């Protein structure tokens, strides 16, 4: 099983990689931006992607649409949340 983490915070991505590797015993790839995520998605098949909603090169949640278009389940992380945004993502 392989998981993609798309997160621009080095600290958050390190913690996530450690926890996922230890708890699920799986391979974890980390991409700090959408460009890097696209490259990894072209190389590997993923069980799930855990993505930050706002990335340096995709600040409007474009990564979510891209991941879902690849038929990969997506867990979205964000520091701000409101009902309208939630409805749009669902």
Secondary structure, DSSP 8 states (H G I E B T S, - for coil): -EEEEE-S-HHHHHHHHHHHHHHH--EEEEESSHHHHHHHHHH---SEEEEESSBTTBTTSHHHHHHHHTT-EEEEE-S---HHHHHHH-
